[in-house]
C-alpha cells in the first residue's frame, strides 16, 4: 500500500467525496461531519462502483415516533447504485448485515493536505 495525495483539506468540505484512482477499483474519500474516511469503490455484493451511489442516512426503529422510524447516521451511509445495498462509510459495514463489509483505508491530514494509504 502507498500513501497517496488526495486533495487539500479545503477541497473536501463536510458532505463531500473525492474519488481517488488507487488500486484496482479506486477509493472514495469522504468528509462525514468533519471527519475523513475512505472506502473501496467496489460493492461487495456484485462489484458495482459503490462510491457513485448516493449518500444519506438510514431508517431505524424508534419506539414512540409517529411512523415508528427515525432517520439516523445522516451523511454516513452510501447506497450502492445497482442494488441499493447500504454501507456505513465510517466502518465499511453493511447496514442490513454488519458481518458483510467493504474495505476501508487510513486517511491522514498533514499540513492541510489529505492523504490515503491504499
C-alpha positions as CSV (number, residue, x, y, z in Angstrom):
1,X,0.0,0.0,0.0
2,X,1.1,3.5,-0.8
3,X,0.4,6.9,0.8
4,X,-1.4,8.9,-1.8
5,X,-2.2,12.6,-2.0
6,X,-6.0,13.2,-2.4
7,X,-6.5,17.0,-2.3
8,X,-6.2,19.9,0.1
9,X,-8.5,19.8,3.1
10,X,-10.3,22.9,1.9
11,X,-11.3,21.0,-1.2
12,X,-13.1,18.3,0.8
13,X,-15.7,20.1,3.0
14,X,-18.2,18.2,5.1
15,X,-20.7,16.2,3.0
16,X,-18.4,15.8,0.0
17,X,-16.4,12.9,-1.5
18,X,-13.3,12.7,-3.7
19,X,-12.8,9.6,-5.9
20,X,-9.1,8.6,-6.0
21,X,-7.6,6.5,-8.7
22,X,-5.9,3.9,-6.5
23,X,-5.8,0.1,-6.6
24,X,-8.0,-1.9,-8.9
25,X,-11.3,-0.2,-8.2
26,X,-10.5,3.3,-6.8
27,X,-11.1,4.7,-3.3
28,X,-13.7,7.1,-2.2
29,X,-12.6,9.7,0.4
30,X,-15.5,11.2,2.3
31,X,-15.8,14.0,4.8
32,X,-18.6,13.0,7.2
33,X,-19.4,15.8,9.6
34,X,-15.7,17.0,9.7
35,X,-14.1,13.5,10.0
36,X,-12.4,11.8,7.0
37,X,-13.0,8.2,5.9
38,X,-12.0,6.2,2.9
39,X,-13.7,3.1,1.4
40,X,-13.1,1.0,-1.7
41,X,-15.2,1.9,-4.8
42,X,-16.5,-1.7,-5.1
43,X,-19.7,-3.1,-3.7
44,X,-19.1,-6.5,-2.0
45,X,-22.5,-7.7,-3.4
46,X,-21.9,-7.7,-7.1
47,X,-19.0,-5.3,-7.8
48,X,-20.8,-2.1,-8.5
49,X,-18.9,1.3,-8.3
50,X,-20.1,1.9,-4.7
51,X,-18.8,5.4,-4.4
52,X,-21.0,6.6,-7.3
53,X,-24.1,5.8,-5.1
54,X,-26.0,8.5,-3.1
55,X,-25.0,9.3,0.4
56,X,-27.7,9.8,3.1
57,X,-28.8,8.2,6.3
58,X,-30.8,5.1,7.2
59,X,-34.1,4.5,8.9
60,X,-34.1,2.7,12.2
61,X,-36.9,1.7,14.6
62,X,-37.8,4.4,17.1
63,X,-40.5,3.5,19.6
64,X,-42.8,6.4,20.2
65,X,-42.1,8.1,16.8
66,X,-45.3,8.7,14.8
67,X,-44.2,6.4,11.9
68,X,-42.0,4.1,14.1
69,X,-38.9,5.1,12.2
70,X,-36.3,7.8,12.6
71,X,-33.5,8.9,10.2
72,X,-30.1,8.2,11.7
73,X,-26.5,8.2,10.6
74,X,-27.4,11.0,8.2
75,X,-24.5,11.7,5.7
76,X,-22.6,8.5,6.5
77,X,-24.5,5.8,4.6
78,X,-23.6,5.2,0.9
79,X,-26.1,3.3,-1.1
80,X,-25.0,1.0,-4.0
81,X,-26.1,2.4,-7.3
82,X,-27.0,-1.0,-8.7
83,X,-29.0,-2.9,-5.9
84,X,-29.3,-0.3,-3.1
85,X,-27.1,-2.2,-0.6
86,X,-26.2,0.3,2.1
87,X,-22.8,0.6,3.8
88,X,-21.6,2.8,6.7
89,X,-18.8,4.9,5.3
90,X,-17.2,5.2,8.8
91,X,-16.9,1.4,9.3
92,X,-17.3,-0.2,5.9
93,X,-20.1,-2.4,7.4
94,X,-23.2,-3.3,5.5
95,X,-26.3,-1.8,7.3
96,X,-28.5,-4.8,6.9
97,X,-25.8,-7.4,7.7
98,X,-22.8,-6.0,9.7
99,X,-20.8,-9.2,9.0
100,X,-20.6,-8.1,5.4
101,X,-18.3,-5.1,4.7
102,X,-16.2,-3.2,2.2
103,X,-12.6,-2.4,2.6
104,X,-11.7,0.8,4.5
105,X,-8.4,2.8,4.3
106,X,-6.5,5.1,6.6
107,X,-6.9,8.8,6.0
108,X,-4.4,11.4,7.3
109,X,-4.2,15.2,7.1
110,X,-0.8,16.8,7.1
111,X,-0.1,20.5,6.6
112,X,-3.7,21.0,5.2
113,X,-3.4,18.1,2.7
114,X,-5.4,14.9,2.7
115,X,-3.6,11.6,2.2
116,X,-4.9,8.0,1.9
117,X,-2.9,4.8,2.4
118,X,-4.2,2.5,-0.2
